[in-house]
Amino acid sequence: MLPSEIERLVGEAKAARKKAFAPYSGFTVGAALTTNGGKIYHGCNIENPSLMLSFCAERAALINALVEGEKKIKALAIVSGDKDYCFPCGACRQMFAEFAPDIEIYLAADKGIKKFSMSELLPHQFKKI
């Protein structure tokens, strides 16, 4: 992706973070993904008193894209209210490994933007044999 496209995607993730519902942890996360066709889908974390029932921003964006019939996911940007990078959890990594194995993942923080591949974040993913 071009630097301007990455910056735009990070900006979209920051906007999505404003919609997060995190009254228990106070840790808000926003995600935005883009398809090969250029359409952007957003996600934010949604907490529940039973934190196991909470939903991550990354999976929310992915589900939004999948529900709309998207099959070719190009890139994902993740931002949080923390000053450090917010890496996707294991469940999110596995979902993206299944539905978007070639995705570019951009983590944005005060320090800048880091790029990762799915194989870097989940080198030994579960695969049905």
CYANA upper distance limits for C-alpha pairs under 8 A (distance plus 0.5 A):
  1 MET  CA      5 GLU  CA      6.65
  1 MET  CA      6 ILE  CA      6.94
  2 LEU  CA      6 ILE  CA      6.85
  3 PRO  CA      7 GLU  CA      6.68
  4 SER  CA      8 ARG  CA      6.67
  5 GLU  CA      9 LEU  CA      6.67
  6 ILE  CA     10 VAL  CA      6.66
  6 ILE  CA     77 ALA  CA      8.34
  6 ILE  CA    106 TYR  CA      8.24
  7 GLU  CA     11 GLY  CA      6.63
  8 ARG  CA     12 GLU  CA      6.74
  9 LEU  CA     13 ALA  CA      6.79
  9 LEU  CA     32 ALA  CA      6.69
  9 LEU  CA     33 LEU  CA      7.59
  9 LEU  CA     34 THR  CA      8.05
  9 LEU  CA     40 ILE  CA      8.48
  9 LEU  CA     76 LEU  CA      8.07
  9 LEU  CA     77 ALA  CA      6.56
 10 VAL  CA     14 LYS  CA      6.74
 10 VAL  CA     32 ALA  CA      7.73
 10 VAL  CA     77 ALA  CA      5.93
 10 VAL  CA     78 ILE  CA      7.54
 10 VAL  CA     79 VAL  CA      7.75
 10 VAL  CA    106 TYR  CA      8.39
 10 VAL  CA    108 ALA  CA      7.35
 11 GLY  CA     15 ALA  CA      6.80
 12 GLU  CA     16 ALA  CA      6.73
 12 GLU  CA     31 ALA  CA      8.05
 12 GLU  CA     32 ALA  CA      6.36
 12 GLU  CA     42 HIS  CA      7.88
 13 ALA  CA     17 ARG  CA      6.71
 13 ALA  CA     30 GLY  CA      5.33
 13 ALA  CA     31 ALA  CA      4.87
 13 ALA  CA     32 ALA  CA      5.16
 13 ALA  CA     42 HIS  CA      7.34
 13 ALA  CA     43 GLY  CA      8.22
 13 ALA  CA     77 ALA  CA      6.67
 13 ALA  CA     78 ILE  CA      6.64
 13 ALA  CA     79 VAL  CA      6.69
 14 LYS  CA     18 LYS  CA      7.39
 14 LYS  CA     30 GLY  CA      6.35
 14 LYS  CA     31 ALA  CA      7.96
 14 LYS  CA     79 VAL  CA      6.69
 14 LYS  CA     80 SER  CA      8.31
 15 ALA  CA     19 LYS  CA      8.07
 15 ALA  CA     30 GLY  CA      7.75
 16 ALA  CA     20 ALA  CA      7.69
 16 ALA  CA     29 VAL  CA      8.46
 16 ALA  CA     30 GLY  CA      5.33
 16 ALA  CA     31 ALA  CA      6.87
 16 ALA  CA     32 ALA  CA      7.77
 16 ALA  CA     42 HIS  CA      6.49
 16 ALA  CA     43 GLY  CA      6.56
 16 ALA  CA     44 CYS  CA      6.29
 17 ARG  CA     28 THR  CA      6.63
 17 ARG  CA     29 VAL  CA      5.59
 17 ARG  CA     30 GLY  CA      4.16
 17 ARG  CA     31 ALA  CA      7.60
 17 ARG  CA     43 GLY  CA      8.26
 17 ARG  CA     44 CYS  CA      6.03
 17 ARG  CA     45 ASN  CA      8.28
 17 ARG  CA     79 VAL  CA      7.84
 17 ARG  CA     80 SER  CA      7.54
 18 LYS  CA     28 THR  CA      8.37
 18 LYS  CA     30 GLY  CA      7.93
 19 LYS  CA     30 GLY  CA      8.48
 19 LYS  CA     44 CYS  CA      6.89
 20 ALA  CA     28 THR  CA      6.14
 20 ALA  CA     29 VAL  CA      7.03
 20 ALA  CA     30 GLY  CA      7.53
 20 ALA  CA     44 CYS  CA      5.42
 20 ALA  CA     45 ASN  CA      5.70
 20 ALA  CA     46 ILE  CA      6.45
 21 PHE  CA     28 THR  CA      7.65
 21 PHE  CA     44 CYS  CA      8.27
 21 PHE  CA     45 ASN  CA      6.81
 21 PHE  CA     46 ILE  CA      5.30
 21 PHE  CA     47 GLU  CA      6.43
 22 ALA  CA     26 GLY  CA      5.59
 22 ALA  CA     27 PHE  CA      6.58
 22 ALA  CA     28 THR  CA      6.44
 22 ALA  CA     45 ASN  CA      7.55
 22 ALA  CA     46 ILE  CA      6.69
 22 ALA  CA     47 GLU  CA      5.75
 23 PRO  CA     47 GLU  CA      7.71
 24 TYR  CA     47 GLU  CA      7.65
 24 TYR  CA     48 ASN  CA      8.36
 24 TYR  CA     49 PRO  CA      7.63
 27 PHE  CA     80 SER  CA      7.63
 27 PHE  CA     81 GLY  CA      6.90
 27 PHE  CA     82 ASP  CA      7.91
 28 THR  CA     44 CYS  CA      8.06
 28 THR  CA     45 ASN  CA      7.01
 28 THR  CA     80 SER  CA      6.09
 28 THR  CA     81 GLY  CA      6.14
 29 VAL  CA     44 CYS  CA      6.14
 29 VAL  CA     45 ASN  CA      6.14
 29 VAL  CA     56 CYS  CA      8.27
 29 VAL  CA     57 ALA  CA      6.52
 29 VAL  CA     78 ILE  CA      7.71
 29 VAL  CA     79 VAL  CA      6.26
 29 VAL  CA     80 SER  CA      4.78
 29 VAL  CA     81 GLY  CA      7.19
 30 GLY  CA     42 HIS  CA      8.05
 30 GLY  CA     43 GLY  CA      6.38
 30 GLY  CA     44 CYS  CA      4.98
 30 GLY  CA     45 ASN  CA      7.33
 30 GLY  CA     57 ALA  CA      6.01
 30 GLY  CA     58 GLU  CA      8.05
 30 GLY  CA     78 ILE  CA      6.45
 30 GLY  CA     79 VAL  CA      5.93
 30 GLY  CA     80 SER  CA      6.77
 31 ALA  CA     42 HIS  CA      6.25
 31 ALA  CA     43 GLY  CA      5.54
 31 ALA  CA     44 CYS  CA      6.61
 31 ALA  CA     57 ALA  CA      5.93
 31 ALA  CA     58 GLU  CA      5.94
 31 ALA  CA     61 ALA  CA      6.94
 31 ALA  CA     76 LEU  CA      7.41
 31 ALA  CA     77 ALA  CA      6.04
 31 ALA  CA     78 ILE  CA      5.11
 31 ALA  CA     79 VAL  CA      6.98
 32 ALA  CA     40 ILE  CA      7.05
 32 ALA  CA     41 TYR  CA      6.06
 32 ALA  CA     42 HIS  CA      4.93
 32 ALA  CA     43 GLY  CA      6.73
 32 ALA  CA     58 GLU  CA      8.11
 32 ALA  CA     61 ALA  CA      6.73
 32 ALA  CA     76 LEU  CA      6.19
 32 ALA  CA     77 ALA  CA      5.89
 32 ALA  CA     78 ILE  CA      7.39
 33 LEU  CA     40 ILE  CA      6.03
 33 LEU  CA     41 TYR  CA      5.85
 33 LEU  CA     42 HIS  CA      7.06
 33 LEU  CA     61 ALA  CA      7.04
 33 LEU  CA     62 LEU  CA      7.93
 33 LEU  CA     73 ILE  CA      7.76
 33 LEU  CA     74 LYS  CA      7.85
 33 LEU  CA     75 ALA  CA      5.94
 33 LEU  CA     76 LEU  CA      4.65
 33 LEU  CA     77 ALA  CA      6.78
 34 THR  CA     38 GLY  CA      6.20
 34 THR  CA     39 LYS  CA      5.97
 34 THR  CA     40 ILE  CA      4.92
 34 THR  CA     41 TYR  CA      6.91
 34 THR  CA     73 ILE  CA      6.66
 34 THR  CA     74 LYS  CA      6.12
 34 THR  CA     75 ALA  CA      5.91
 34 THR  CA     76 LEU  CA      7.06
 35 THR  CA     39 LYS  CA      5.95
 35 THR  CA     40 ILE  CA      7.13
 35 THR  CA     70 GLU  CA      7.86
 35 THR  CA     72 LYS  CA      6.14
 35 THR  CA     73 ILE  CA      4.76
 35 THR  CA     74 LYS  CA      5.33
 35 THR  CA     75 ALA  CA      7.49
 36 ASN  CA     72 LYS  CA      6.18
 36 ASN  CA     73 ILE  CA      6.49
 36 ASN  CA     74 LYS  CA      5.73
 37 GLY  CA     72 LYS  CA      8.48
 41 TYR  CA     61 ALA  CA      6.04
 41 TYR  CA     62 LEU  CA      8.07
 41 TYR  CA     64 ASN  CA      6.92
 41 TYR  CA     65 ALA  CA      6.50
 42 HIS  CA     57 ALA  CA      8.43
 42 HIS  CA     60 ALA  CA      7.79
 42 HIS  CA     61 ALA  CA      5.20
 42 HIS  CA     64 ASN  CA      7.86
 43 GLY  CA     56 CYS  CA      8.36
 43 GLY  CA     57 ALA  CA      5.00
 43 GLY  CA     58 GLU  CA      6.59
 43 GLY  CA     59 ARG  CA      7.77
 43 GLY  CA     60 ALA  CA      5.12
 43 GLY  CA     61 ALA  CA      4.59
 43 GLY  CA     62 LEU  CA      8.28
 43 GLY  CA     64 ASN  CA      8.21
 44 CYS  CA     56 CYS  CA      7.07
 44 CYS  CA     57 ALA  CA      4.27
 44 CYS  CA     58 GLU  CA      7.70
 44 CYS  CA     60 ALA  CA      7.02
 44 CYS  CA     61 ALA  CA      8.03
 45 ASN  CA     54 SER  CA      7.90
 45 ASN  CA     55 PHE  CA      6.03
 45 ASN  CA     56 CYS  CA      4.98
 45 ASN  CA     57 ALA  CA      4.78
 45 ASN  CA     58 GLU  CA      8.43
 45 ASN  CA     60 ALA  CA      8.01
 46 ILE  CA     54 SER  CA      6.17
 46 ILE  CA     55 PHE  CA      5.69
 46 ILE  CA     56 CYS  CA      7.18
 46 ILE  CA     57 ALA  CA      8.05
 47 GLU  CA     51 LEU  CA      6.84
 47 GLU  CA     53 LEU  CA      7.81
 47 GLU  CA     54 SER  CA      4.84
 47 GLU  CA     55 PHE  CA      6.90
 48 ASN  CA     52 MET  CA      8.31
 48 ASN  CA     53 LEU  CA      6.47
 48 ASN  CA     54 SER  CA      5.65
 50 SER  CA     54 SER  CA      7.71
 55 PHE  CA     59 ARG  CA      7.74
 55 PHE  CA     60 ALA  CA      7.54
 56 CYS  CA     60 ALA  CA      6.72
 56 CYS  CA     92 CYS  CA      8.03
 57 ALA  CA     61 ALA  CA      6.78
 58 GLU  CA     62 LEU  CA      6.83
 58 GLU  CA     76 LEU  CA      8.46
 58 GLU  CA     78 ILE  CA      7.81
 58 GLU  CA     88 PRO  CA      7.61
 58 GLU  CA     92 CYS  CA      6.91
 59 ARG  CA     63 ILE  CA      6.43
 59 ARG  CA     92 CYS  CA      6.28
 59 ARG  CA     95 MET  CA      7.84
 60 ALA  CA     64 ASN  CA      6.62
 61 ALA  CA     65 ALA  CA      6.86
 62 LEU  CA     66 LEU  CA      6.64
 62 LEU  CA     96 PHE  CA      8.21
 63 ILE  CA     67 VAL  CA      6.41
 64 ASN  CA     68 GLU  CA      6.99
 65 ALA  CA     69 GLY  CA      7.11
 65 ALA  CA     70 GLU  CA      5.87
 66 LEU  CA     70 GLU  CA      5.62
 66 LEU  CA     71 LYS  CA      7.38
 71 LYS  CA     99 PHE  CA      8.15
 72 LYS  CA    100 ALA  CA      7.60
 73 ILE  CA    100 ALA  CA      6.23
 73 ILE  CA    103 ILE  CA      6.85
 74 LYS  CA    100 ALA  CA      8.23
 74 LYS  CA    102 ASP  CA      7.92
 74 LYS  CA    103 ILE  CA      5.67
 74 LYS  CA    104 GLU  CA      6.91
 75 ALA  CA    103 ILE  CA      5.64
 75 ALA  CA    104 GLU  CA      5.01
 75 ALA  CA    105 ILE  CA      6.22
 75 ALA  CA    106 TYR  CA      8.04
 76 LEU  CA    103 ILE  CA      7.66
 76 LEU  CA    104 GLU  CA      6.80
 76 LEU  CA    105 ILE  CA      5.36
 76 LEU  CA    106 TYR  CA      6.54
 77 ALA  CA    105 ILE  CA      6.49
 77 ALA  CA    106 TYR  CA      5.11
 77 ALA  CA    107 LEU  CA      6.32
 77 ALA  CA    108 ALA  CA      7.68
 78 ILE  CA     86 CYS  CA      7.28
 78 ILE  CA     87 PHE  CA      8.25
 78 ILE  CA    105 ILE  CA      8.34
 78 ILE  CA    106 TYR  CA      6.86
 78 ILE  CA    107 LEU  CA      5.57
 78 ILE  CA    108 ALA  CA      6.76
 79 VAL  CA     85 TYR  CA      7.84
 79 VAL  CA     86 CYS  CA      6.90
 79 VAL  CA    107 LEU  CA      6.88
 79 VAL  CA    108 ALA  CA      5.89
 79 VAL  CA    109 ALA  CA      7.16
 80 SER  CA     85 TYR  CA      8.05
 80 SER  CA     86 CYS  CA      6.68
 80 SER  CA    109 ALA  CA      8.12
 82 ASP  CA     86 CYS  CA      8.26
 82 ASP  CA    109 ALA  CA      8.16
 83 LYS  CA    109 ALA  CA      6.22
 83 LYS  CA    110 ASP  CA      6.06
 83 LYS  CA    111 LYS  CA      8.31
 84 ASP  CA    109 ALA  CA      5.98
 84 ASP  CA    110 ASP  CA      7.37
 84 ASP  CA    111 LYS  CA      7.91
 85 TYR  CA    107 LEU  CA      6.44
 85 TYR  CA    108 ALA  CA      6.67
 85 TYR  CA    109 ALA  CA      5.77
 86 CYS  CA    107 LEU  CA      7.07
 86 CYS  CA    108 ALA  CA      8.30
 86 CYS  CA    109 ALA  CA      8.43
 87 PHE  CA    107 LEU  CA      7.59
 88 PRO  CA     92 CYS  CA      6.31
 88 PRO  CA     93 ARG  CA      6.70
 89 CYS  CA     93 ARG  CA      6.74
 90 GLY  CA     94 GLN  CA      6.68
 91 ALA  CA     95 MET  CA      6.76
 92 CYS  CA     96 PHE  CA      6.69
 93 ARG  CA     97 ALA  CA      6.52
 93 ARG  CA    118 MET  CA      7.94
 93 ARG  CA    121 LEU  CA      7.58
 93 ARG  CA    122 LEU  CA      6.93
 94 GLN  CA     98 GLU  CA      6.74
 94 GLN  CA    122 LEU  CA      7.97
 94 GLN  CA    125 GLN  CA      7.13
 94 GLN  CA    126 PHE  CA      7.86
 95 MET  CA     99 PHE  CA      6.71
 95 MET  CA    100 ALA  CA      8.49
 96 PHE  CA    100 ALA  CA      5.45
 96 PHE  CA    101 PRO  CA      6.73
 96 PHE  CA    103 ILE  CA      8.25
 96 PHE  CA    118 MET  CA      8.03
 97 ALA  CA    101 PRO  CA      4.96
 97 ALA  CA    102 ASP  CA      8.50
 97 ALA  CA    118 MET  CA      6.82
 97 ALA  CA    122 LEU  CA      8.13
 97 ALA  CA    125 GLN  CA      7.64
101 PRO  CA    118 MET  CA      6.52
101 PRO  CA    119 SER  CA      8.33
102 ASP  CA    117 SER  CA      7.59
102 ASP  CA    118 MET  CA      7.06
103 ILE  CA    117 SER  CA      6.95
103 ILE  CA    118 MET  CA      6.87
104 GLU  CA    115 LYS  CA      7.32
104 GLU  CA    116 PHE  CA      6.65
104 GLU  CA    117 SER  CA      5.85
104 GLU  CA    118 MET  CA      7.71
105 ILE  CA    115 LYS  CA      6.08
105 ILE  CA    116 PHE  CA      5.58
105 ILE  CA    117 SER  CA      6.58
105 ILE  CA    118 MET  CA      7.88
106 TYR  CA    113 ILE  CA      6.86
106 TYR  CA    114 LYS  CA      6.05
106 TYR  CA    115 LYS  CA      5.08
106 TYR  CA    116 PHE  CA      6.95
107 LEU  CA    113 ILE  CA      6.04
107 LEU  CA    114 LYS  CA      5.74
107 LEU  CA    115 LYS  CA      7.03
108 ALA  CA    112 GLY  CA      6.34
108 ALA  CA    113 ILE  CA      4.93
108 ALA  CA    114 LYS  CA      7.09
109 ALA  CA    113 ILE  CA      6.90
116 PHE  CA    120 GLU  CA      6.75
116 PHE  CA    121 LEU  CA      7.43
117 SER  CA    121 LEU  CA      7.09
118 MET  CA    122 LEU  CA      6.41
118 MET  CA    123 PRO  CA      8.06
119 SER  CA    123 PRO  CA      5.12
119 SER  CA    124 HIS  CA      8.27
